């Protein structure tokens, strides 16, 4: 999430249409930001209209599980309560990013979130031959 904060307002930041039907991957770095930062960053995504356009969120396990419950509380508070996206699929505590074990998730491909069974499925190849 810290890197996303660095690129906001730059030419690297996706335009609003690029968020349409996307799955947003979020995770914190080894710097372990305070939970209050998570709340502010998420509120910014709500204010920009990003949360209204996406189809799901995959959240990486916090490094060393620091702030595990506190981060989870911020996601629920902002996304479920403040932005009223009770319909948005969210998988929390996934092994990608700054954690171990680690999984690499390709960008720009079709994927599916099954919250009932806690499964994230990549539906197409992540590489081009």
N, CA, C and O atoms as a GROMACS GRO file, in nm:
protein
  516
    1UNK      N    1   0.082  -0.119   0.000
    1UNK     CA    2   0.000   0.000   0.000
    1UNK      C    3   0.086   0.126   0.000
    1UNK      O    4   0.048   0.229  -0.055
    2UNK      N    5   0.203   0.116   0.062
    2UNK     CA    6   0.289   0.233   0.067
    2UNK      C    7   0.333   0.275  -0.073
    2UNK      O    8   0.343   0.395  -0.101
    3UNK      N    9   0.361   0.180  -0.160
    3UNK     CA   10   0.402   0.212  -0.296
    3UNK      C   11   0.287   0.278  -0.372
    3UNK      O   12   0.310   0.372  -0.449
    4UNK      N   13   0.166   0.231  -0.352
    4UNK     CA   14   0.052   0.296  -0.416
    4UNK      C   15   0.041   0.442  -0.372
    4UNK      O   16   0.005   0.529  -0.451
    5UNK      N   17   0.073   0.468  -0.247
    5UNK     CA   18   0.070   0.606  -0.198
    5UNK      C   19   0.174   0.692  -0.270
    5UNK      O   20   0.149   0.810  -0.297
    6UNK      N   21   0.290   0.634  -0.303
    6UNK     CA   22   0.395   0.708  -0.373
    6UNK      C   23   0.352   0.751  -0.513
    6UNK      O   24   0.391   0.857  -0.560
    7UNK      N   25   0.270   0.668  -0.579
    7UNK     CA   26   0.237   0.698  -0.720
    7UNK      C   27   0.106   0.774  -0.739
    7UNK      O   28   0.074   0.813  -0.851
    8UNK      N   29   0.030   0.796  -0.632
    8UNK     CA   30  -0.093   0.874  -0.646
    8UNK      C   31  -0.061   1.011  -0.703
    8UNK      O   32   0.034   1.077  -0.660
    9UNK      N   33  -0.141   1.052  -0.800
    9UNK     CA   34  -0.122   1.184  -0.860
    9UNK      C   35  -0.014   1.189  -0.966
    9UNK      O   36   0.014   1.296  -1.021
   10UNK      N   37   0.048   1.075  -0.997
   10UNK     CA   38   0.150   1.072  -1.101
   10UNK      C   39   0.091   1.007  -1.226
   10UNK      O   40  -0.022   0.958  -1.224
   11UNK      N   41   0.167   1.007  -1.334
   11UNK     CA   42   0.121   0.942  -1.458
   11UNK      C   43   0.110   0.791  -1.442
   11UNK      O   44   0.047   0.725  -1.525
   12UNK      N   45   0.169   0.735  -1.339
   12UNK     CA   46   0.161   0.590  -1.315
   12UNK      C   47   0.028   0.548  -1.253
   12UNK      O   48  -0.010   0.431  -1.261
   13UNK      N   49  -0.043   0.643  -1.190
   13UNK     CA   50  -0.169   0.610  -1.122
   13UNK      C   51  -0.276   0.578  -1.226
   13UNK      O   52  -0.298   0.658  -1.318
   14UNK      N   53  -0.343   0.463  -1.215
   14UNK     CA   54  -0.446   0.426  -1.313
   14UNK      C   55  -0.563   0.526  -1.315
   14UNK      O   56  -0.601   0.580  -1.211
   15UNK      N   57  -0.618   0.548  -1.434
   15UNK     CA   58  -0.738   0.633  -1.440
   15UNK      C   59  -0.855   0.551  -1.387
   15UNK      O   60  -0.847   0.429  -1.376
   16UNK      N   61  -0.962   0.619  -1.355
   16UNK     CA   62  -1.075   0.557  -1.287
   16UNK      C   63  -1.133   0.438  -1.365
   16UNK      O   64  -1.176   0.340  -1.306
   17UNK      N   65  -1.135   0.448  -1.498
   17UNK     CA   66  -1.191   0.340  -1.580
   17UNK      C   67  -1.109   0.210  -1.567
   17UNK      O   68  -1.164   0.101  -1.580
   18UNK      N   69  -0.981   0.222  -1.541
   18UNK     CA   70  -0.896   0.103  -1.530
   18UNK      C   71  -0.927   0.020  -1.406
   18UNK      O   72  -0.889  -0.096  -1.398
   19UNK      N   73  -0.996   0.079  -1.310
   19UNK     CA   74  -1.033   0.005  -1.188
   19UNK      C   75  -1.161  -0.077  -1.209
   19UNK      O   76  -1.193  -0.162  -1.127
   20UNK      N   77  -1.232  -0.051  -1.318
   20UNK     CA   78  -1.362  -0.117  -1.342
   20UNK      C   79  -1.345  -0.269  -1.347
   20UNK      O   80  -1.265  -0.321  -1.424
   21UNK      N   81  -1.422  -0.338  -1.264
   21UNK     CA   82  -1.425  -0.485  -1.256
   21UNK      C   83  -1.292  -0.548  -1.217
   21UNK      O   84  -1.272  -0.668  -1.238
   22UNK      N   85  -1.202  -0.472  -1.160
   22UNK     CA   86  -1.071  -0.523  -1.121
   22UNK      C   87  -1.078  -0.589  -0.983
   22UNK      O   88  -1.168  -0.564  -0.903
   23UNK      N   89  -0.978  -0.673  -0.958
   23UNK     CA   90  -0.954  -0.725  -0.824
   23UNK      C   91  -0.833  -0.648  -0.771
   23UNK      O   92  -0.726  -0.650  -0.832
   24UNK      N   93  -0.850  -0.581  -0.660
   24UNK     CA   94  -0.744  -0.500  -0.601
   24UNK      C   95  -0.664  -0.584  -0.503
   24UNK      O   96  -0.720  -0.642  -0.410
   25UNK      N   97  -0.533  -0.590  -0.523
   25UNK     CA   98  -0.444  -0.661  -0.431
   25UNK      C   99  -0.382  -0.556  -0.340
   25UNK      O  100  -0.323  -0.459  -0.388
   26UNK      N  101  -0.393  -0.576  -0.211
   26UNK     CA  102  -0.334  -0.484  -0.115
   26UNK      C  103  -0.251  -0.561  -0.014
   26UNK      O  104  -0.287  -0.671   0.028
   27UNK      N  105  -0.141  -0.501   0.024
   27UNK     CA  106  -0.059  -0.557   0.130
   27UNK      C  107   0.033  -0.448   0.182
   27UNK      O  108   0.061  -0.351   0.112
   28UNK      N  109   0.078  -0.465   0.303
   28UNK     CA  110   0.170  -0.369   0.364
   28UNK      C  111   0.312  -0.424   0.357
   28UNK      O  112   0.333  -0.544   0.340
   29UNK      N  113   0.407  -0.334   0.371
   29UNK     CA  114   0.547  -0.373   0.360
   29UNK      C  115   0.604  -0.412   0.496
   29UNK      O  116   0.535  -0.415   0.598
   30UNK      N  117   0.732  -0.440   0.493
   30UNK     CA  118   0.803  -0.472   0.616
   30UNK      C  119   0.811  -0.352   0.711
   30UNK      O  120   0.852  -0.367   0.826
   31UNK      N  121   0.772  -0.233   0.663
   31UNK     CA  122   0.771  -0.115   0.750
   31UNK      C  123   0.654  -0.116   0.848
   31UNK      O  124   0.654  -0.040   0.945
   32UNK      N  125   0.556  -0.200   0.824
   32UNK     CA  126   0.443  -0.221   0.914
   32UNK      C  127   0.377  -0.089   0.955
   32UNK      O  128   0.384  -0.048   1.071
   33UNK      N  129   0.312  -0.022   0.860
   33UNK     CA  130   0.250   0.107   0.892
   33UNK      C  131   0.141   0.094   0.998
   33UNK      O  132   0.077  -0.010   1.011
   34UNK      N  133   0.123   0.200   1.073
   34UNK     CA  134   0.021   0.204   1.176
   34UNK      C  135  -0.117   0.182   1.112
   34UNK      O  136  -0.140   0.227   1.000
   35UNK      N  137  -0.208   0.115   1.180
   35UNK     CA  138  -0.342   0.090   1.126
   35UNK      C  139  -0.417   0.216   1.084
   35UNK      O  140  -0.499   0.212   0.992
   36UNK      N  141  -0.391   0.327   1.148
   36UNK     CA  142  -0.457   0.453   1.112
   36UNK      C  143  -0.425   0.491   0.967
   36UNK      O  144  -0.510   0.548   0.898
   37UNK      N  145  -0.304   0.460   0.921
   37UNK     CA  146  -0.268   0.487   0.782
   37UNK      C  147  -0.353   0.404   0.686
   37UNK      O  148  -0.398   0.453   0.582
   38UNK      N  149  -0.374   0.278   0.721
   38UNK     CA  150  -0.457   0.190   0.638
   38UNK      C  151  -0.596   0.253   0.622
   38UNK      O  152  -0.650   0.258   0.512
   39UNK      N  153  -0.652   0.299   0.732
   39UNK     CA  154  -0.785   0.361   0.728
   39UNK      C  155  -0.786   0.483   0.636
   39UNK      O  156  -0.878   0.499   0.556
   40UNK      N  157  -0.686   0.568   0.646
   40UNK     CA  158  -0.680   0.688   0.562
   40UNK      C  159  -0.665   0.652   0.415
   40UNK      O  160  -0.732   0.711   0.330
   41UNK      N  161  -0.577   0.556   0.385
   41UNK     CA  162  -0.555   0.517   0.246
   41UNK      C  163  -0.682   0.458   0.187
   41UNK      O  164  -0.718   0.490   0.073
   42UNK      N  165  -0.750   0.372   0.261
   42UNK     CA  166  -0.874   0.312   0.213
   42UNK      C  167  -0.981   0.418   0.191
   42UNK      O  168  -1.055   0.413   0.093
   43UNK      N  169  -0.989   0.514   0.282
   43UNK     CA  170  -1.086   0.622   0.265
   43UNK      C  171  -1.057   0.701   0.137
   43UNK      O  172  -1.149   0.749   0.072
   44UNK      N  173  -0.931   0.714   0.102
   44UNK     CA  174  -0.895   0.782  -0.021
   44UNK      C  175  -0.944   0.703  -0.142
   44UNK      O  176  -0.994   0.762  -0.238
   45UNK      N  177  -0.931   0.570  -0.139
   45UNK     CA  178  -0.981   0.486  -0.248
   45UNK      C  179  -1.133   0.500  -0.261
   45UNK      O  180  -1.187   0.500  -0.372
   46UNK      N  181  -1.201   0.511  -0.147
   46UNK     CA  182  -1.346   0.533  -0.149
   46UNK      C  183  -1.376   0.668  -0.212
   46UNK      O  184  -1.463   0.677  -0.299
   47UNK      N  185  -1.306   0.772  -0.168
   47UNK     CA  186  -1.331   0.908  -0.219
   47UNK      C  187  -1.305   0.918  -0.369
   47UNK      O  188  -1.373   0.993  -0.439
   48UNK      N  189  -1.208   0.843  -0.420
   48UNK     CA  190  -1.177   0.844  -0.563
   48UNK      C  191  -1.277   0.765  -0.646
   48UNK      O  192  -1.279   0.776  -0.769
   49UNK      N  193  -1.360   0.685  -0.582
   49UNK     CA  194  -1.455   0.601  -0.654
   49UNK      C  195  -1.400   0.465  -0.690
   49UNK      O  196  -1.466   0.388  -0.760
   50UNK      N  197  -1.282   0.433  -0.644
   50UNK     CA  198  -1.218   0.304  -0.677
   50UNK      C  199  -1.294   0.187  -0.614
   50UNK      O  200  -1.321   0.087  -0.680
   51UNK      N  201  -1.328   0.200  -0.487
   51UNK     CA  202  -1.396   0.090  -0.418
   51UNK      C  203  -1.531   0.060  -0.483
   51UNK      O  204  -1.574  -0.056  -0.482
   52UNK      N  205  -1.598   0.160  -0.537
   52UNK     CA  206  -1.726   0.137  -0.605
   52UNK      C  207  -1.710   0.063  -0.737
   52UNK      O  208  -1.805   0.001  -0.784
   53UNK      N  209  -1.592   0.067  -0.798
   53UNK     CA  210  -1.572   0.009  -0.931
   53UNK      C  211  -1.513  -0.132  -0.929
   53UNK      O  212  -1.534  -0.208  -1.024
   54UNK      N  213  -1.442  -0.168  -0.824
   54UNK     CA  214  -1.373  -0.298  -0.823
   54UNK      C  215  -1.470  -0.411  -0.792
   54UNK      O  216  -1.578  -0.390  -0.738
   55UNK      N  217  -1.428  -0.533  -0.827
   55UNK     CA  218  -1.509  -0.653  -0.803
   55UNK      C  219  -1.460  -0.737  -0.687
   55UNK      O  220  -1.524  -0.836  -0.653
   56UNK      N  221  -1.350  -0.700  -0.626
   56UNK     CA  222  -1.300  -0.776  -0.512
   56UNK      C  223  -1.167  -0.723  -0.463
   56UNK      O  224  -1.101  -0.645  -0.531
   57UNK      N  225  -1.130  -0.768  -0.344
   57UNK     CA  226  -1.002  -0.730  -0.284
   57UNK      C  227  -0.936  -0.854  -0.227
   57UNK      O  228  -0.999  -0.934  -0.159
   58UNK      N  229  -0.807  -0.868  -0.257
   58UNK     CA  230  -0.723  -0.973  -0.198
   58UNK      C  231  -0.623  -0.900  -0.109
   58UNK      O  232  -0.552  -0.811  -0.156
   59UNK      N  233  -0.617  -0.936   0.018
   59UNK     CA  234  -0.532  -0.866   0.113
   59UNK      C  235  -0.424  -0.961   0.163
   59UNK      O  236  -0.453  -1.069   0.214
   60UNK      N  237  -0.299  -0.919   0.148
   60UNK     CA  238  -0.186  -1.001   0.190
   60UNK      C  239  -0.169  -1.005   0.340
   60UNK      O  240  -0.205  -0.912   0.412
   61UNK      N  241  -0.115  -1.115   0.386
   61UNK     CA  242  -0.086  -1.133   0.528
   61UNK      C  243   0.013  -1.025   0.573
   61UNK      O  244   0.114  -1.004   0.505
   62UNK      N  245  -0.013  -0.958   0.683
   62UNK     CA  246   0.082  -0.857   0.731
   62UNK      C  247   0.215  -0.921   0.771
   62UNK      O  248   0.218  -1.031   0.826
   63UNK      N  249   0.324  -0.851   0.743
   63UNK     CA  250   0.458  -0.900   0.777
   63UNK      C  251   0.464  -0.934   0.925
   63UNK      O  252   0.431  -0.851   1.010
   64UNK      N  253   0.507  -1.054   0.954
   64UNK     CA  254   0.517  -1.104   1.092
   64UNK      C  255   0.383  -1.100   1.165
   64UNK      O  256   0.378  -1.108   1.288
   65UNK      N  257   0.274  -1.088   1.088
   65UNK     CA  258   0.138  -1.077   1.141
   65UNK      C  259   0.121  -0.960   1.238
   65UNK      O  260   0.030  -0.959   1.321
   66UNK      N  261   0.210  -0.861   1.224
   66UNK     CA  262   0.199  -0.739   1.304
   66UNK      C  263   0.074  -0.664   1.260
   66UNK      O  264   0.050  -0.648   1.141
   67UNK      N  265  -0.005  -0.620   1.354
   67UNK     CA  266  -0.130  -0.547   1.332
   67UNK      C  267  -0.235  -0.632   1.260
   67UNK      O  268  -0.326  -0.578   1.197
   68UNK      N  269  -0.224  -0.763   1.268
   68UNK     CA  270  -0.318  -0.851   1.197
   68UNK      C  271  -0.464  -0.811   1.223
   68UNK      O  272  -0.538  -0.781   1.129
   69UNK      N  273  -0.505  -0.810   1.347
   69UNK     CA  274  -0.644  -0.778   1.382
   69UNK      C  275  -0.676  -0.631   1.357
   69UNK      O  276  -0.786  -0.599   1.311
   70UNK      N  277  -0.582  -0.542   1.385
   70UNK     CA  278  -0.606  -0.399   1.368
   70UNK      C  279  -0.626  -0.363   1.221
   70UNK      O  280  -0.716  -0.285   1.187
   71UNK      N  281  -0.543  -0.420   1.132
   71UNK     CA  282  -0.561  -0.396   0.989
   71UNK      C  283  -0.697  -0.449   0.944
   71UNK      O  284  -0.771  -0.381   0.873
   72UNK      N  285  -0.729  -0.571   0.984
   72UNK     CA  286  -0.856  -0.633   0.946
   72UNK      C  287  -0.973  -0.543   0.988
   72UNK      O  288  -1.068  -0.524   0.912
   73UNK      N  289  -0.964  -0.489   1.108
   73UNK     CA  290  -1.069  -0.398   1.157
   73UNK      C  291  -1.083  -0.275   1.067
   73UNK      O  292  -1.194  -0.229   1.042
   74UNK      N  293  -0.970  -0.221   1.019
   74UNK     CA  294  -0.975  -0.103   0.932
   74UNK      C  295  -1.040  -0.136   0.798
   74UNK      O  296  -1.120  -0.057   0.747
   75UNK      N  297  -1.007  -0.252   0.741
   75UNK     CA  298  -1.069  -0.292   0.614
   75UNK      C  299  -1.220  -0.305   0.630
   75UNK      O  300  -1.296  -0.257   0.546
   76UNK      N  301  -1.262  -0.370   0.736
   76UNK     CA  302  -1.406  -0.388   0.760
   76UNK      C  303  -1.473  -0.254   0.784
   76UNK      O  304  -1.579  -0.226   0.728
   77UNK      N  305  -1.413  -0.171   0.867
   77UNK     CA  306  -1.473  -0.042   0.900
   77UNK      C  307  -1.493   0.045   0.776
   77UNK      O  308  -1.601   0.098   0.755
   78UNK      N  309  -1.388   0.058   0.695
   78UNK     CA  310  -1.397   0.148   0.580
   78UNK      C  311  -1.477   0.086   0.465
   78UNK      O  312  -1.566   0.152   0.410
   79UNK      N  313  -1.448  -0.037   0.428
   79UNK     CA  314  -1.510  -0.096   0.311
   79UNK      C  315  -1.653  -0.143   0.339
   79UNK      O  316  -1.744  -0.112   0.263
   80UNK      N  317  -1.672  -0.214   0.445
   80UNK     CA  318  -1.805  -0.269   0.476
   80UNK      C  319  -1.899  -0.163   0.535
   80UNK      O  320  -2.015  -0.154   0.494
   81UNK      N  321  -1.849  -0.085   0.629
   81UNK     CA  322  -1.936   0.007   0.701
   81UNK      C  323  -1.942   0.145   0.637
   81UNK      O  324  -2.050   0.192   0.604
   82UNK      N  325  -1.828   0.210   0.618
   82UNK     CA  326  -1.828   0.348   0.569
   82UNK      C  327  -1.867   0.358   0.422
   82UNK      O  328  -1.943   0.447   0.384
   83UNK      N  329  -1.816   0.267   0.338
   83UNK     CA  330  -1.849   0.275   0.196
   83UNK      C  331  -1.967   0.186   0.159
   83UNK      O  332  -2.013   0.186   0.045
   84UNK      N  333  -2.016   0.109   0.256
   84UNK     CA  334  -2.135   0.025   0.238
   84UNK      C  335  -2.118  -0.076   0.125
   84UNK      O  336  -2.213  -0.103   0.052
   85UNK      N  337  -1.998  -0.134   0.110
   85UNK     CA  338  -1.975  -0.239   0.010
   85UNK      C  339  -1.980  -0.376   0.075
   85UNK      O  340  -1.882  -0.450   0.073
   86UNK      N  341  -2.092  -0.408   0.132
   86UNK     CA  342  -2.110  -0.538   0.196
   86UNK      C  343  -2.108  -0.652   0.094
   86UNK      O  344  -2.088  -0.768   0.131
   87UNK      N  345  -2.129  -0.619  -0.034
   87UNK     CA  346  -2.131  -0.718  -0.141
   87UNK      C  347  -1.993  -0.748  -0.197
   87UNK      O  348  -1.977  -0.843  -0.274
   88UNK      N  349  -1.892  -0.671  -0.160
   88UNK     CA  350  -1.759  -0.683  -0.220
   88UNK      C  351  -1.683  -0.803  -0.162
   88UNK      O  352  -1.659  -0.808  -0.042
   89UNK      N  353  -1.645  -0.900  -0.248
   89UNK     CA  354  -1.566  -1.013  -0.198
   89UNK      C  355  -1.429  -0.966  -0.149
   89UNK      O  356  -1.358  -0.893  -0.218
   90UNK      N  357  -1.394  -1.009  -0.028
   90UNK     CA  358  -1.264  -0.974   0.030
   90UNK      C  359  -1.204  -1.100   0.089
   90UNK      O  360  -1.265  -1.167   0.173
   91UNK      N  361  -1.082  -1.133   0.044
   91UNK     CA  362  -1.006  -1.242   0.105
   91UNK      C  363  -0.892  -1.179   0.183
   91UNK      O  364  -0.814  -1.100   0.128
   92UNK      N  365  -0.880  -1.213   0.308
   92UNK     CA  366  -0.780  -1.154   0.398
   92UNK      C  367  -0.678  -1.258   0.439
   92UNK      O  368  -0.709  -1.377   0.449
   93UNK      N  369  -0.555  -1.214   0.462
   93UNK     CA  370  -0.448  -1.299   0.513
   93UNK      C  371  -0.393  -1.395   0.407
   93UNK      O  372  -0.360  -1.509   0.438
   94UNK      N  373  -0.382  -1.347   0.283
   94UNK     CA  374  -0.329  -1.428   0.174
   94UNK      C  375  -0.176  -1.422   0.173
   94UNK      O  376  -0.117  -1.323   0.216
   95UNK      N  377  -0.113  -1.528   0.124
   95UNK     CA  378   0.032  -1.536   0.121
   95UNK      C  379   0.090  -1.481  -0.008
   95UNK      O  380   0.128  -1.557  -0.097
   96UNK      N  381   0.097  -1.351  -0.018
   96UNK     CA  382   0.168  -1.285  -0.126
   96UNK      C  383   0.226  -1.156  -0.070
   96UNK      O  384   0.184  -1.108   0.035
   97UNK      N  385   0.321  -1.101  -0.141
   97UNK     CA  386   0.381  -0.976  -0.094
   97UNK      C  387   0.490  -1.000   0.008
   97UNK      O  388   0.575  -1.087  -0.010
   98UNK      N  389   0.489  -0.923   0.115
   98UNK     CA  390   0.594  -0.925   0.216
   98UNK      C  391   0.563  -1.026   0.327
   98UNK      O  392   0.548  -0.990   0.443
   99UNK      N  393   0.553  -1.153   0.289
   99UNK     CA  394   0.522  -1.257   0.386
   99UNK      C  395   0.592  -1.386   0.347
   99UNK      O  396   0.661  -1.392   0.245
  100UNK      N  397   0.573  -1.488   0.427
  100UNK     CA  398   0.632  -1.617   0.397
  100UNK      C  399   0.536  -1.724   0.446
  100UNK      O  400   0.491  -1.714   0.561
  101UNK      N  401   0.502  -1.824   0.368
  101UNK     CA  402   0.545  -1.844   0.229
  101UNK      C  403   0.486  -1.736   0.140
  101UNK      O  404   0.396  -1.662   0.179
  102UNK      N  405   0.539  -1.728   0.019
  102UNK     CA  406   0.499  -1.622  -0.073
  102UNK      C  407   0.450  -1.681  -0.204
  102UNK      O  408   0.500  -1.784  -0.251
  103UNK      N  409   0.352  -1.615  -0.262
  103UNK     CA  410   0.296  -1.654  -0.390
  103UNK      C  411   0.301  -1.532  -0.481
  103UNK      O  412   0.277  -1.420  -0.436
  104UNK      N  413   0.332  -1.552  -0.606
  104UNK     CA  414   0.334  -1.443  -0.703
  104UNK      C  415   0.201  -1.442  -0.777
  104UNK      O  416   0.156  -1.545  -0.826
  105UNK      N  417   0.138  -1.325  -0.784
  105UNK     CA  418   0.010  -1.311  -0.851
  105UNK      C  419   0.029  -1.228  -0.977
  105UNK      O  420   0.069  -1.112  -0.968
  106UNK      N  421   0.001  -1.284  -1.094
  106UNK     CA  422   0.015  -1.207  -1.218
  106UNK      C  423  -0.092  -1.098  -1.228
  106UNK      O  424  -0.203  -1.114  -1.177
  107UNK      N  425  -0.058  -0.990  -1.295
  107UNK     CA  426  -0.151  -0.879  -1.313
  107UNK      C  427  -0.215  -0.883  -1.451
  107UNK      O  428  -0.157  -0.934  -1.546
  108UNK      N  429  -0.336  -0.828  -1.460
  108UNK     CA  430  -0.401  -0.810  -1.590
  108UNK      C  431  -0.466  -0.933  -1.649
  108UNK      O  432  -0.490  -0.936  -1.770
  109UNK      N  433  -0.494  -1.033  -1.568
  109UNK     CA  434  -0.558  -1.154  -1.620
  109UNK      C  435  -0.690  -1.176  -1.546
  109UNK      O  436  -0.717  -1.114  -1.444
  110UNK      N  437  -0.772  -1.267  -1.601
  110UNK     CA  438  -0.899  -1.301  -1.539
  110UNK      C  439  -0.876  -1.384  -1.414
  110UNK      O  440  -0.793  -1.475  -1.412
  111UNK      N  441  -0.952  -1.351  -1.308
  111UNK     CA  442  -0.941  -1.424  -1.182
  111UNK      C  443  -1.079  -1.430  -1.116
  111UNK      O  444  -1.171  -1.359  -1.155
  112UNK      N  445  -1.090  -1.514  -1.016
  112UNK     CA  446  -1.218  -1.532  -0.948
  112UNK      C  447  -1.195  -1.546  -0.798
  112UNK      O  448  -1.100  -1.611  -0.754
  113UNK      N  449  -1.282  -1.483  -0.720
  113UNK     CA  450  -1.278  -1.493  -0.575
  113UNK      C  451  -1.401  -1.571  -0.530
  113UNK      O  452  -1.514  -1.535  -0.562
  114UNK      N  453  -1.378  -1.678  -0.456
  114UNK     CA  454  -1.485  -1.757  -0.397
  114UNK      C  455  -1.471  -1.745  -0.246
  114UNK      O  456  -1.395  -1.820  -0.184
  115UNK      N  457  -1.545  -1.651  -0.186
  115UNK     CA  458  -1.533  -1.628  -0.042
  115UNK      C  459  -1.593  -1.741   0.040
  115UNK      O  460  -1.547  -1.767   0.151
  116UNK      N  461  -1.696  -1.807  -0.013
  116UNK     CA  462  -1.757  -1.917   0.062
  116UNK      C  463  -1.656  -2.027   0.091
  116UNK      O  464  -1.654  -2.085   0.200
  117UNK      N  465  -1.572  -2.057  -0.008
  117UNK     CA  466  -1.472  -2.162   0.008
  117UNK      C  467  -1.331  -2.108   0.031
  117UNK      O  468  -1.235  -2.184   0.039
  118UNK      N  469  -1.320  -1.975   0.042
  118UNK     CA  470  -1.191  -1.908   0.066
  118UNK      C  471  -1.088  -1.946  -0.039
  118UNK      O  472  -0.976  -1.989  -0.008
  119UNK      N  473  -1.130  -1.930  -0.167
  119UNK     CA  474  -1.043  -1.968  -0.278
  119UNK      C  475  -1.029  -1.851  -0.374
  119UNK      O  476  -1.126  -1.784  -0.409
  120UNK      N  477  -0.905  -1.827  -0.417
  120UNK     CA  478  -0.875  -1.731  -0.523
  120UNK      C  479  -0.821  -1.813  -0.639
  120UNK      O  480  -0.723  -1.886  -0.624
  121UNK      N  481  -0.885  -1.801  -0.755
  121UNK     CA  482  -0.846  -1.880  -0.872
  121UNK      C  483  -0.804  -1.789  -0.986
  121UNK      O  484  -0.876  -1.696  -1.022
  122UNK      N  485  -0.688  -1.817  -1.042
  122UNK     CA  486  -0.641  -1.748  -1.162
  122UNK      C  487  -0.696  -1.827  -1.280
  122UNK      O  488  -0.668  -1.946  -1.294
  123UNK      N  489  -0.774  -1.761  -1.367
  123UNK     CA  490  -0.848  -1.830  -1.472
  123UNK      C  491  -0.777  -1.838  -1.606
  123UNK      O  492  -0.825  -1.906  -1.697
  124UNK      N  493  -0.665  -1.771  -1.621
  124UNK     CA  494  -0.591  -1.778  -1.746
  124UNK      C  495  -0.442  -1.772  -1.717
  124UNK      O  496  -0.401  -1.742  -1.605
  125UNK      N  497  -0.363  -1.799  -1.818
  125UNK     CA  498  -0.218  -1.803  -1.801
  125UNK      C  499  -0.164  -1.664  -1.765
  125UNK      O  500  -0.209  -1.562  -1.818
  126UNK      N  501  -0.069  -1.663  -1.676
  126UNK     CA  502  -0.004  -1.538  -1.636
  126UNK      C  503   0.118  -1.506  -1.720
  126UNK      O  504   0.185  -1.406  -1.695
  127UNK      N  505   0.147  -1.589  -1.820
  127UNK     CA  506   0.262  -1.565  -1.908
  127UNK      C  507   0.219  -1.574  -2.053
  127UNK      O  508   0.121  -1.642  -2.087
  128UNK      N  509   0.292  -1.506  -2.138
  128UNK     CA  510   0.266  -1.510  -2.282
  128UNK      C  511   0.378  -1.589  -2.347
  128UNK      O  512   0.496  -1.567  -2.318
  129UNK      N  513   0.341  -1.680  -2.434
  129UNK     CA  514   0.444  -1.762  -2.501
  129UNK      C  515   0.490  -1.695  -2.627
  129UNK      O  516   0.576  -1.749  -2.697
   0.00000   0.00000   0.00000
